[in-house]
Amino acid sequence: MAAKRFPMRLKELRTEQGLSQEALAGKVGVSREYIARLETGRHDPPLSTIERLAKALKVKLGDLLD
């Protein structure tokens, strides 16, 4: 996984869609704090979580990892 790029891309896609961390967390089924840790690169999510993030953001999986 492009570990250094993922946090920036996640935040970019979330803010482009006007979603708060809390709103995205609710769609994915995780806590707001977890989303914050992902966006700051303090946690590497499993593939299943990345897939749920992509679905919640309505993007292809590759869009989060590019």
C-alpha positions as CSV (number, residue, x, y, z in Angstrom):
1,M,0.0,0.0,0.0
2,A,1.2,3.5,-0.7
3,A,1.3,4.2,3.0
4,K,2.5,7.8,2.7
5,R,0.0,8.8,0.1
6,F,-3.1,7.1,1.6
7,P,-3.6,9.5,4.6
8,M,-3.5,12.5,2.3
9,R,-5.7,11.0,-0.3
10,L,-8.3,9.9,2.3
11,K,-8.5,13.4,3.8
12,E,-8.6,14.9,0.3
13,L,-11.5,12.7,-0.9
14,R,-13.4,13.2,2.4
15,T,-13.2,17.0,2.3
16,E,-14.0,17.2,-1.4
17,Q,-17.3,15.5,-0.6
18,G,-18.0,17.8,2.3
19,L,-17.9,15.0,4.8
20,S,-16.7,15.5,8.4
21,Q,-14.6,12.8,10.0
22,E,-17.6,11.9,12.1
23,A,-19.9,11.5,9.1
24,L,-17.4,9.3,7.3
25,A,-16.8,7.2,10.4
26,G,-20.6,6.6,10.7
27,K,-20.7,5.4,7.1
28,V,-17.8,3.1,7.6
29,G,-18.7,1.8,11.0
30,V,-15.7,3.1,12.9
31,S,-15.0,5.9,15.3
32,R,-14.1,9.5,14.4
33,E,-10.8,9.0,16.2
34,Y,-10.0,6.1,14.0
35,I,-10.6,8.2,10.9
36,A,-8.3,10.9,12.4
37,R,-5.6,8.3,13.0
38,L,-5.9,7.1,9.4
39,E,-5.6,10.7,8.1
40,T,-2.5,11.4,10.1
41,G,-0.8,8.2,9.2
42,R,-0.8,6.8,12.7
43,H,-2.7,3.7,11.8
44,D,-2.5,1.4,8.8
45,P,-6.0,-0.1,8.1
46,P,-6.6,-3.6,6.9
47,L,-7.8,-4.0,3.3
48,S,-11.4,-4.6,4.4
49,T,-11.5,-1.2,6.0
50,I,-10.0,0.5,2.9
51,E,-12.7,-1.2,0.8
52,R,-15.4,0.1,3.2
53,L,-13.8,3.6,3.0
54,A,-13.8,3.5,-0.8
55,K,-17.5,2.4,-0.8
56,A,-18.5,5.1,1.6
57,L,-16.6,7.7,-0.5
58,K,-18.1,6.3,-3.7
59,V,-14.7,5.9,-5.3
60,K,-12.7,2.9,-6.7
61,L,-10.3,1.2,-4.3
62,G,-7.4,2.4,-6.4
63,D,-8.5,6.0,-6.0
64,L,-7.6,5.8,-2.3
65,L,-4.3,4.1,-2.9
66,D,-3.0,6.1,-5.9
